[in-house]
Amino acid sequence: MEMLGVPFALVWVVLGLSCILAGKGSQVTMPNVTAGCLLVTVNKHKPWIETSYHGVITENMDTVLLDPPLVALDKDAPVPYAGEICAFKIHGQEAPFEAVVLNRTSGEGVLRAKGPVDCETQKEYTFIIQAYDCGAEASGASWKKSHKAVVHIQVDDVNEFSPVFREPMYHASAMEGKIYDSILQVEAWDQDCSPQYSQICNYDIVTSNTPFAIDRNGNIRNTERLSYDKKQRYKVMVTAFDCGQKRATESVAVHIDVKPVCKPGWQGWNKQVDYEPGTGSKQLFPKMHLETCDGPLSAVRAMVELQTSHIGKGCDRETYSEKSMQKLCGAASGSTDLLPAPSISTNWTASLLTDSGRDSDLIFNFDGRQAANVPEQVVPQNLTDQFTIATWMKHGPSPGLRAEKETLLCNSDKTEMNRHHYSLYVHNCRLVFLLRRDFTQVDTFRPAEFHWKLEQICDKEWHYYVINVEFPAVTLFVDGVTYEPYLVTDDWPIHPSSIDTQLTVGACWQGGEVSTPRFTQFFRGSLSGLTIRPGRIETQKVISCLQACKEGLDIHSLESLGKDIKFHFNPAQSVLVMEGEDLESVNTAMAKVSYINSRQFPTAGLRQLHITTTVQCFGEDICISIPDIKALVMVLPPSEPRITIAGSDQLVRPAADLRGVMGVAPFKELRITSTVTKGDGVPFRAVYRPGVLEAMHNLDYCDVLVIGEELNPEQESLEIHHSSLMGKHLDATNSTSGISIYGVDSMAHYEEALRQVRYRNWRPATLSNRRFRLTCSELNGRYTSNEFNLEVSLVHKAAPVEHVNHMAVQSQYMRSVHHPLMVHSVNSHISGTPPAATVVVVICIAALVCIVVLGIYRLHSTHQDSSKREEDGAKDPEMDWDDSTLTITVNPMENVGEPQTVEEEVNEEEEDEQVGDITSAESDDSDETEEEEDDEKEVKESKLKSKLEWDSSSITY
């Protein structure tokens, strides 16, 4: 109190008087002044602060820099408590800040964050702040608060994030030869909140030595003209920088495709397509599409052409012989092949030029100097009013201004005169058929020459020509399409004469009206399969089959083709035309175009594809020119089969078997197989066996040739009964050289047919064996089997004799053990022997052996003592024989219709103790016994035993 001095005392006096006057109580001494009176008297002013504040805080920091600084004033100062600032309080928005008083007396304070502040979460804060004094005393009672002040806080950003591109990869295309301002734009972004750090200020190309540049906005341009031929695609790496120069952590890849200058045409096709045999239909252009450079289209027409003129006869066809093809297609029999393969029996084509290098497809080439006369015995003598002439022909324009006639086939007078009875020739690219009837057939002015003018005749391509004659009507088929003659000329019939005619191929024979008979009107071109069939005309179905191509174009999954697509095939399926109005539908349809080859063994090699396209625009005929495209189909080589013929290579039969009505079956145990190696592809049906891959395919002929001397028709034959070929696509011809079975059929059917081939020799006395050679073929000799050789050996029957000494003759059914026989059975429907005959033969032979053994036993019992007799009785039933004194001739099969193949084998050894001669009377003559047939087993046995008689006149005791 003393420190305060007088003025302080006066203050207390004044305060006391004020309380008394206010009626607050009685007279009070200074120490007893009440707290209420003191409060009212001391803290009478509120704190004061600014009305607004602006602050800045850096993210991830806690101190806020305010402007102006946070300071609160109180007019009660320097009164303790009342003049002091105890707190700052924040209201609103749940602001993450707090205000702290630094000096209560001066009222200074600070604003700070309660925790880390993220600018990316919130950039600004606004809230209310108030200051509070300390009240009237230390307890803080009766405190006063200031007015409300607004505080705006801005969060300063820190460059903590790197730029990131909006796309993981960019693609663009640029036309070659053009400079672009911008090919494409890349864009990056930054997560920072401030413009300084969130904005991208620069892009850069990381990849060096590229013809591209990029600006600060991300636009990429080319710095030089691009070339599609030089490079089709570029890969450029790009990075980005924000305005704080922070670089992107990962660069982005930009792919730029160089497009050639837009040229309308087909794109996305391969120049070559490989075709595996046996795979069916294969799509040629699965990804092809038409580029029109955004031109407005109204219609698209595409034509796909498969060019196969260099394959075989115009395309890949079956290369079987003409006879086999006719059999396969169901043609009527009776046709004559005028151009067969040269052989001993068909030697008139030997002098002609041939080309059989293409898969054994026999082709005859005529150069204007060759021709062939067909033998008279081959030429059909009476063609009648119905007949068919068919041939394959390849012919080009004739040289010279006025071309001469080129004759394919001509029947003319052999001598004296020069009359053409019928002929087929080409003249000035016109096909002409001449038919002159005899007066005996017709005696009026009738059609004689039929003319056709066709492009096919001189286009140097293979075509199949068939002329059906139903006189007086004549119809021409070319590749299965019918053509009527554009010109028919009439003529008088030919006067009858006794002059022989000559049929010629490749020219016409001029035997009269010249000093020297010669060929004229030579043909220049190629022919194959020239046939003539008298008495019948060929049907449209057979003609189509004979000329059908086995390869062609196809549409994969035809049912899924758009309804607005129109398509058309030519008859050979080598040309396909597609039309559509919608470009997408045309692209889809072209992707379904396929190649198919149905041959089991197709001709390997290249086939060309040619596609021509026309595009129509609205109101115009043709607005866009589409270049033609050429592609190749490569048919891979098929696996070559190895045909193997196996079986017994030696057959032994008694002569009586050969004299039988059915003879013998040399190939009874025949087996035909075909195999391919495991490494080869198998484009056909196959049977898998351990270590063997057996292929299943057809054969087209099997030839059985006689080795050595030819067959003598007067005493032997090699033939097959027609019933053995029933139900099969097979036919057969035979001659003195052998037999040929032909026709396209399975190996199993060929096996069955060959097993029924019969060899018969009704005079086998001078024949000891006969050798045969069998070979089989597929595709007219393209694949041939091994040569299977078979020898038929004969066992001759001994002639009957009455008394033969010093020589033991074996029975024809008994052979030495060291010469084993192959025992073959004959089918019951061929042999005339009843089923019990085998048992009868065995019983007869057993009885014969018993009788012989009994006779020997009696001889020995006469000259030997009892001990010797017991020793002989203990011997093996097979007794020893003395060949010098014993002759037995027995025919146990004399009453059986056909000899069987069961034979007994007996070993004969010399015995010194044997005495005397034993002879056996032979049975009745064999020629008489062959006419007898016994049905019951018991009758045969009794007759056989009754014929075994002993001649005791020559036995010596």
MOFENLIN-V135823 format. One record per pair of residues at least 24 apart in sequence whose C-alpha atoms are under 7 Angstrom apart, sorted by sequence separation. I is the first residue (numbers start at 1). GAP is how many residues later the second one is. If there is no record, write none. Layout:
i->I gap->GAP
i->I gap->GAP
This chain:
i->48 gap->24
i->49 gap->24
i->127 gap->24
i->164 gap->24
i->165 gap->24
i->233 gap->24
i->266 gap->24
i->267 gap->24
i->348 gap->24
i->403 gap->24
i->429 gap->24
i->430 gap->24
i->548 gap->24
i->608 gap->24
i->646 gap->24
i->647 gap->24
i->712 gap->24
i->769 gap->24
i->923 gap->24
i->47 gap->25
i->48 gap->25
i->126 gap->25
i->127 gap->25
i->163 gap->25
i->164 gap->25
i->232 gap->25
i->233 gap->25
i->265 gap->25
i->266 gap->25
i->348 gap->25
i->403 gap->25
i->447 gap->25
i->607 gap->25
i->608 gap->25
i->646 gap->25
i->711 gap->25
i->768 gap->25
i->769 gap->25
i->47 gap->26
i->48 gap->26
i->126 gap->26
i->163 gap->26
i->164 gap->26
i->232 gap->26
i->265 gap->26
i->348 gap->26
i->606 gap->26
i->607 gap->26
i->645 gap->26
i->646 gap->26
i->710 gap->26
i->711 gap->26
i->768 gap->26
i->853 gap->26
i->47 gap->27
i->125 gap->27
i->126 gap->27
i->163 gap->27
i->264 gap->27
i->265 gap->27
i->430 gap->27
i->606 gap->27
i->607 gap->27
i->645 gap->27
i->710 gap->27
i->881 gap->27
i->882 gap->27
i->883 gap->27
i->921 gap->27
i->46 gap->28
i->125 gap->28
i->162 gap->28
i->264 gap->28
i->429 gap->28
i->561 gap->28
i->606 gap->28
i->644 gap->28
i->645 gap->28
i->725 gap->28
i->880 gap->28
i->881 gap->28
i->882 gap->28
i->921 gap->28
i->45 gap->29
i->124 gap->29
i->125 gap->29
i->161 gap->29
i->207 gap->29
i->264 gap->29
i->429 gap->29
i->605 gap->29
i->606 gap->29
i->644 gap->29
i->724 gap->29
i->880 gap->29
i->881 gap->29
i->882 gap->29
i->920 gap->29
i->921 gap->29
i->45 gap->30
i->124 gap->30
i->161 gap->30
i->207 gap->30
i->228 gap->30
i->263 gap->30
i->605 gap->30
i->643 gap->30
i->644 gap->30
i->880 gap->30
i->881 gap->30
i->920 gap->30
i->921 gap->30
i->45 gap->31
i->123 gap->31
i->124 gap->31
i->161 gap->31
i->187 gap->31
i->206 gap->31
i->228 gap->31
i->262 gap->31
i->604 gap->31
i->605 gap->31
i->643 gap->31
i->706 gap->31
i->880 gap->31
i->885 gap->31
i->886 gap->31
i->887 gap->31
i->888 gap->31
i->889 gap->31
i->919 gap->31
i->920 gap->31
i->44 gap->32
i->95 gap->32
i->123 gap->32
i->160 gap->32
i->186 gap->32
i->205 gap->32
i->206 gap->32
i->228 gap->32
i->397 gap->32
i->604 gap->32
i->642 gap->32
i->643 gap->32
i->705 gap->32
i->706 gap->32
i->724 gap->32
i->882 gap->32
i->885 gap->32
i->886 gap->32
i->887 gap->32
i->888 gap->32
i->890 gap->32
i->891 gap->32
i->894 gap->32
i->919 gap->32
i->43 gap->33
i->159 gap->33
i->185 gap->33
i->186 gap->33
i->205 gap->33
i->206 gap->33
i->452 gap->33
i->604 gap->33
i->641 gap->33
i->642 gap->33
i->705 gap->33
i->885 gap->33
i->886 gap->33
i->889 gap->33
i->890 gap->33
i->897 gap->33
i->73 gap->34
i->93 gap->34
i->185 gap->34
i->204 gap->34
i->205 gap->34
i->451 gap->34
i->452 gap->34
i->641 gap->34
i->642 gap->34
i->704 gap->34
i->705 gap->34
i->895 gap->34
i->72 gap->35
i->92 gap->35
i->184 gap->35
i->185 gap->35
i->204 gap->35
i->450 gap->35
i->451 gap->35
i->641 gap->35
i->704 gap->35
i->894 gap->35
i->895 gap->35
i->71 gap->36
i->72 gap->36
i->91 gap->36
i->92 gap->36
i->119 gap->36
i->157 gap->36
i->184 gap->36
i->203 gap->36
i->204 gap->36
i->451 gap->36
i->556 gap->36
i->602 gap->36
i->640 gap->36
i->703 gap->36
i->704 gap->36
i->720 gap->36
i->894 gap->36
i->897 gap->36
i->918 gap->36
i->71 gap->37
i->90 gap->37
i->91 gap->37
i->119 gap->37
i->157 gap->37
i->182 gap->37
i->183 gap->37
i->203 gap->37
i->450 gap->37
i->451 gap->37
i->555 gap->37
i->556 gap->37
i->601 gap->37
i->639 gap->37
i->703 gap->37
i->720 gap->37
i->895 gap->37
i->896 gap->37
i->917 gap->37
i->918 gap->37
i->70 gap->38
i->71 gap->38
i->90 gap->38
i->91 gap->38
i->119 gap->38
i->159 gap->38
i->182 gap->38
i->183 gap->38
i->202 gap->38
i->203 gap->38
i->450 gap->38
i->555 gap->38
i->556 gap->38
i->702 gap->38
i->703 gap->38
i->719 gap->38
i->720 gap->38
i->895 gap->38
i->896 gap->38
i->917 gap->38
i->43 gap->39
i->70 gap->39
i->90 gap->39
i->182 gap->39
i->202 gap->39
i->449 gap->39
i->450 gap->39
i->554 gap->39
i->555 gap->39
i->702 gap->39
i->719 gap->39
i->895 gap->39
i->916 gap->39
i->917 gap->39
i->42 gap->40
i->70 gap->40
i->89 gap->40
i->90 gap->40
i->181 gap->40
i->200 gap->40
i->201 gap->40
i->202 gap->40
i->449 gap->40
i->554 gap->40
i->701 gap->40
i->702 gap->40
i->718 gap->40
i->719 gap->40
i->916 gap->40
i->88 gap->41
i->89 gap->41
i->180 gap->41
i->200 gap->41
i->201 gap->41
i->319 gap->41
i->447 gap->41
i->448 gap->41
i->449 gap->41
i->553 gap->41
i->554 gap->41
i->639 gap->41
i->701 gap->41
i->718 gap->41
i->915 gap->41
i->916 gap->41
i->88 gap->42
i->89 gap->42
i->180 gap->42
i->200 gap->42
i->201 gap->42
i->319 gap->42
i->447 gap->42
i->448 gap->42
i->553 gap->42
i->554 gap->42
i->639 gap->42
i->700 gap->42
i->701 gap->42
i->717 gap->42
i->718 gap->42
i->88 gap->43
i->179 gap->43
i->199 gap->43
i->200 gap->43
i->447 gap->43
i->448 gap->43
i->552 gap->43
i->553 gap->43
i->639 gap->43
i->700 gap->43
i->717 gap->43
i->87 gap->44
i->88 gap->44
i->198 gap->44
i->199 gap->44
i->446 gap->44
i->447 gap->44
i->552 gap->44
i->700 gap->44
i->716 gap->44
i->717 gap->44
i->87 gap->45
i->179 gap->45
i->197 gap->45
i->445 gap->45
i->446 gap->45
i->551 gap->45
i->552 gap->45
i->638 gap->45
i->699 gap->45
i->700 gap->45
i->716 gap->45
i->86 gap->46
i->87 gap->46
i->179 gap->46
i->197 gap->46
i->312 gap->46
i->445 gap->46
i->446 gap->46
i->551 gap->46
i->698 gap->46
i->699 gap->46
i->715 gap->46
i->716 gap->46
i->64 gap->47
i->85 gap->47
i->86 gap->47
i->178 gap->47
i->196 gap->47
i->197 gap->47
i->445 gap->47
i->550 gap->47
i->551 gap->47
i->698 gap->47
i->699 gap->47
i->715 gap->47
i->845 gap->47
i->63 gap->48
i->64 gap->48
i->85 gap->48
i->86 gap->48
i->177 gap->48
i->196 gap->48
i->444 gap->48
i->550 gap->48
i->698 gap->48
i->699 gap->48
i->715 gap->48
i->844 gap->48
i->63 gap->49
i->84 gap->49
i->85 gap->49
i->176 gap->49
i->177 gap->49
i->550 gap->49
i->697 gap->49
i->698 gap->49
i->62 gap->50
i->63 gap->50
i->83 gap->50
i->84 gap->50
i->176 gap->50
i->177 gap->50
i->443 gap->50
i->62 gap->51
i->82 gap->51
i->176 gap->51
i->442 gap->51
i->841 gap->51
i->82 gap->52
i->176 gap->52
i->188 gap->52
i->841 gap->52
i->892 gap->52
i->62 gap->53
i->81 gap->53
i->82 gap->53
i->62 gap->54
i->81 gap->54
i->82 gap->54
i->439 gap->54
i->61 gap->55
i->81 gap->55
i->438 gap->55
i->439 gap->55
i->60 gap->56
i->81 gap->56
i->437 gap->56
i->438 gap->56
i->439 gap->56
i->59 gap->57
i->60 gap->57
i->81 gap->57
i->436 gap->57
i->437 gap->57
i->438 gap->57
i->439 gap->57
i->59 gap->58
i->60 gap->58
i->436 gap->58
i->438 gap->58
i->59 gap->59
i->72 gap->59
i->59 gap->60
i->397 gap->61
i->395 gap->62
i->396 gap->62
i->838 gap->62
i->395 gap->63
i->396 gap->63
i->480 gap->63
i->833 gap->63
i->395 gap->64
i->396 gap->64
i->480 gap->64
i->707 gap->64
i->833 gap->64
i->395 gap->65
i->706 gap->65
i->707 gap->65
i->832 gap->65
i->833 gap->65
i->394 gap->66
i->395 gap->66
i->706 gap->66
i->707 gap->66
i->832 gap->66
i->394 gap->67
i->705 gap->67
i->706 gap->67
i->394 gap->68
i->469 gap->68
i->479 gap->68
i->704 gap->68
i->705 gap->68
i->393 gap->69
i->394 gap->69
i->468 gap->69
i->704 gap->69
i->705 gap->69
i->392 gap->70
i->393 gap->70
i->468 gap->70
i->704 gap->70
i->392 gap->71
i->393 gap->71
i->703 gap->71
i->704 gap->71
i->120 gap->72
i->392 gap->72
i->702 gap->72
i->703 gap->72
i->120 gap->73
i->391 gap->73
i->392 gap->73
i->702 gap->73
i->703 gap->73
i->119 gap->74
i->391 gap->74
i->702 gap->74
i->390 gap->75
i->391 gap->75
i->672 gap->75
i->701 gap->75
i->702 gap->75
i->808 gap->75
i->390 gap->76
i->701 gap->76
i->807 gap->76
i->808 gap->76
i->163 gap->77
i->389 gap->77
i->390 gap->77
i->700 gap->77
i->806 gap->77
i->807 gap->77
i->824 gap->77
i->163 gap->78
i->388 gap->78
i->389 gap->78
i->699 gap->78
i->700 gap->78
i->806 gap->78
i->807 gap->78
i->808 gap->78
i->809 gap->78
i->811 gap->78
i->823 gap->78
i->163 gap->79
i->388 gap->79
i->389 gap->79
i->672 gap->79
i->699 gap->79
i->700 gap->79
i->805 gap->79
i->806 gap->79
i->808 gap->79
i->809 gap->79
i->811 gap->79
i->388 gap->80
i->671 gap->80
i->698 gap->80
i->700 gap->80
i->805 gap->80
i->807 gap->80
i->809 gap->80
i->387 gap->81
i->388 gap->81
i->670 gap->81
i->805 gap->81
i->174 gap->82
i->176 gap->82
i->387 gap->82
i->805 gap->82
i->169 gap->83
i->170 gap->83
i->171 gap->83
i->172 gap->83
i->173 gap->83
i->174 gap->83
i->175 gap->83
i->176 gap->83
i->386 gap->83
i->464 gap->83
i->600 gap->83
i->804 gap->83
i->47 gap->84
i->162 gap->84
i->163 gap->84
i->164 gap->84
i->168 gap->84
i->169 gap->84
i->170 gap->84
i->171 gap->84
i->172 gap->84
i->173 gap->84
i->174 gap->84
i->175 gap->84
i->176 gap->84
i->386 gap->84
i->415 gap->84
i->600 gap->84
i->47 gap->85
i->159 gap->85
i->162 gap->85
i->163 gap->85
i->169 gap->85
i->170 gap->85
i->171 gap->85
i->172 gap->85
i->173 gap->85
i->174 gap->85
i->175 gap->85
i->176 gap->85
i->385 gap->85
i->386 gap->85
i->670 gap->85
i->47 gap->86
i->162 gap->86
i->173 gap->86
i->175 gap->86
i->385 gap->86
i->413 gap->86
i->414 gap->86
i->162 gap->87
i->413 gap->87
i->414 gap->87
i->667 gap->87
i->668 gap->87
i->413 gap->88
i->414 gap->88
i->667 gap->88
i->817 gap->88
i->412 gap->89
i->413 gap->89
i->800 gap->89
i->814 gap->89
i->816 gap->89
i->411 gap->90
i->412 gap->90
i->665 gap->90
i->813 gap->90
i->814 gap->90
i->815 gap->90
i->816 gap->90
i->411 gap->91
i->412 gap->91
i->665 gap->91
i->813 gap->91
i->814 gap->91
i->815 gap->91
i->816 gap->91
i->43 gap->92
i->411 gap->92
i->418 gap->92
i->665 gap->92
i->666 gap->92
i->814 gap->92
i->43 gap->93
i->410 gap->93
i->411 gap->93
i->418 gap->93
i->665 gap->93
i->666 gap->93
i->42 gap->94
i->410 gap->94
i->417 gap->94
i->418 gap->94
i->664 gap->94
i->665 gap->94
i->409 gap->95
i->410 gap->95
i->416 gap->95
i->417 gap->95
i->418 gap->95
i->663 gap->95
i->664 gap->95
i->59 gap->96
i->409 gap->96
i->415 gap->96
i->416 gap->96
i->417 gap->96
i->662 gap->96
i->663 gap->96
i->664 gap->96
i->39 gap->97
i->47 gap->97
i->49 gap->97
i->51 gap->97
i->52 gap->97
i->53 gap->97
i->54 gap->97
i->55 gap->97
i->56 gap->97
i->57 gap->97
i->58 gap->97
i->59 gap->97
i->408 gap->97
i->409 gap->97
i->410 gap->97
i->412 gap->97
i->414 gap->97
i->415 gap->97
i->416 gap->97
i->663 gap->97
i->840 gap->97
i->844 gap->97
i->46 gap->98
i->47 gap->98
i->48 gap->98
i->51 gap->98
i->52 gap->98
i->53 gap->98
i->54 gap->98
i->55 gap->98
i->56 gap->98
i->57 gap->98
i->58 gap->98
i->59 gap->98
i->408 gap->98
i->409 gap->98
i->410 gap->98
i->413 gap->98
i->662 gap->98
i->46 gap->99
i->47 gap->99
i->50 gap->99
i->51 gap->99
i->52 gap->99
i->53 gap->99
i->54 gap->99
i->55 gap->99
i->56 gap->99
i->57 gap->99
i->58 gap->99
i->59 gap->99
i->407 gap->99
i->408 gap->99
i->46 gap->100
i->56 gap->100
i->407 gap->100
i->406 gap->101
i->407 gap->101
i->659 gap->101
i->840 gap->101
i->658 gap->102
i->659 gap->102
i->658 gap->103
i->659 gap->103
i->658 gap->104
i->655 gap->109
i->407 gap->114
i->406 gap->115
i->407 gap->115
i->408 gap->115
i->405 gap->116
i->406 gap->116
i->407 gap->116
i->803 gap->116
i->404 gap->117
i->406 gap->117
i->406 gap->118
i->802 gap->119
i->800 gap->122
i->374 gap->129
i->373 gap->130
i->374 gap->130
i->395 gap->130
i->373 gap->131
i->394 gap->131
i->395 gap->131
i->372 gap->132
i->373 gap->132
i->394 gap->132
i->372 gap->133
i->393 gap->133
i->394 gap->133
i->371 gap->134
i->372 gap->134
i->393 gap->134
i->371 gap->135
i->392 gap->135
i->393 gap->135
i->370 gap->136
i->371 gap->136
i->391 gap->136
i->392 gap->136
i->391 gap->137
i->392 gap->137
i->391 gap->138
i->392 gap->138
i->391 gap->139
i->655 gap->139
i->366 gap->140
i->390 gap->140
i->391 gap->140
i->645 gap->140
i->649 gap->140
i->650 gap->140
i->651 gap->140
i->652 gap->140
i->653 gap->140
i->654 gap->140
i->655 gap->140
i->390 gap->141
i->643 gap->141
i->644 gap->141
i->645 gap->141
i->649 gap->141
i->650 gap->141
i->651 gap->141
i->652 gap->141
i->653 gap->141
i->654 gap->141
i->655 gap->141
i->389 gap->142
i->390 gap->142
i->643 gap->142
i->644 gap->142
i->649 gap->142
i->650 gap->142
i->651 gap->142
i->652 gap->142
i->653 gap->142
i->654 gap->142
i->389 gap->143
i->642 gap->143
i->643 gap->143
i->645 gap->143
i->388 gap->144
i->389 gap->144
i->388 gap->145
i->387 gap->146
i->388 gap->146
i->314 gap->147
i->387 gap->147
i->314 gap->148
i->386 gap->148
i->387 gap->148
i->388 gap->148
i->313 gap->149
i->386 gap->149
i->387 gap->149
i->388 gap->149
i->384 gap->150
i->386 gap->150
i->387 gap->150
i->388 gap->150
i->383 gap->151
i->384 gap->151
i->386 gap->151
i->309 gap->152
i->383 gap->152
i->369 gap->153
i->368 gap->154
i->380 gap->154
i->368 gap->155
i->367 gap->156
i->368 gap->156
i->366 gap->157
i->367 gap->157
i->366 gap->158
i->367 gap->158
i->366 gap->159
i->365 gap->160
i->366 gap->160
i->365 gap->161
i->364 gap->162
i->365 gap->162
i->363 gap->163
i->364 gap->163
i->363 gap->164
i->364 gap->164
i->363 gap->165
i->362 gap->166
i->662 gap->168
i->652 gap->169
i->662 gap->169
i->652 gap->170
i->651 gap->171
i->339 gap->189
i->339 gap->190
i->339 gap->191
i->337 gap->192
i->338 gap->192
i->337 gap->193
i->338 gap->193
i->337 gap->194
i->336 gap->195
i->337 gap->195
i->335 gap->196
i->336 gap->196
i->335 gap->197
i->336 gap->197
i->335 gap->198
i->334 gap->199
i->322 gap->207
i->331 gap->211
i->330 gap->212
i->329 gap->213
i->329 gap->216
i->329 gap->217
i->325 gap->221
i->317 gap->231
i->317 gap->232
i->316 gap->233
i->317 gap->233
i->315 gap->234
i->316 gap->234
i->316 gap->235
i->660 gap->238
i->657 gap->241
i->657 gap->242
i->656 gap->243
i->306 gap->268
i->305 gap->269
i->306 gap->269
i->305 gap->270
i->304 gap->271
i->305 gap->271
i->304 gap->272
i->283 gap->273
i->303 gap->273
i->304 gap->273
i->303 gap->274
i->281 gap->275
i->302 gap->275
i->303 gap->275
i->302 gap->276
i->301 gap->277
i->302 gap->277
i->301 gap->278
i->300 gap->279
i->301 gap->279
i->300 gap->280
i->299 gap->281
i->300 gap->281
i->299 gap->282
i->298 gap->283
i->299 gap->283
i->316 gap->286
i->316 gap->287
i->290 gap->297
i->289 gap->298
i->288 gap->299
i->308 gap->299
i->307 gap->300
i->306 gap->301
i->307 gap->301
i->306 gap->302
i->307 gap->302
i->288 gap->303
i->306 gap->303
i->287 gap->304
i->305 gap->304
i->306 gap->304
i->285 gap->305
i->286 gap->305
i->304 gap->305
i->305 gap->305
i->285 gap->306
i->286 gap->306
i->304 gap->306
i->305 gap->306
i->304 gap->307
i->285 gap->308
i->303 gap->308
i->304 gap->308
i->283 gap->309
i->284 gap->309
i->302 gap->309
i->303 gap->309
i->283 gap->310
i->284 gap->310
i->302 gap->310
i->303 gap->310
i->283 gap->311
i->284 gap->311
i->302 gap->311
i->282 gap->312
i->283 gap->312
i->301 gap->312
i->302 gap->312
i->281 gap->313
i->282 gap->313
i->301 gap->313
i->281 gap->314
i->282 gap->314
i->300 gap->314
i->301 gap->314
i->281 gap->315
i->300 gap->315
i->280 gap->316
i->299 gap->316
i->300 gap->316
i->280 gap->317
i->299 gap->317
i->280 gap->318
i->297 gap->318
i->298 gap->318
i->299 gap->318
i->297 gap->319
i->298 gap->319
i->297 gap->320
i->298 gap->320
i->296 gap->321
i->297 gap->321
i->278 gap->322
i->277 gap->325
i->275 gap->358
i->272 gap->359
i->273 gap->359
i->274 gap->359
i->275 gap->359
i->276 gap->359
i->277 gap->359
i->271 gap->360
i->272 gap->360
i->273 gap->360
i->274 gap->360
i->275 gap->360
i->276 gap->360
i->264 gap->361
i->265 gap->361
i->271 gap->361
i->272 gap->361
i->273 gap->361
i->274 gap->361
i->275 gap->361
i->277 gap->361
i->264 gap->362
i->265 gap->362
i->272 gap->362
i->274 gap->362
i->324 gap->376
i->320 gap->380
i->328 gap->401
i->327 gap->402
i->278 gap->405
i->277 gap->406
i->278 gap->406
i->328 gap->415
i->327 gap->416
i->328 gap->416
i->324 gap->418
i->324 gap->419
i->324 gap->420
i->360 gap->420
i->360 gap->421
i->360 gap->422
i->359 gap->423
i->320 gap->459
i->321 gap->459
i->319 gap->460
i->320 gap->460
i->319 gap->461
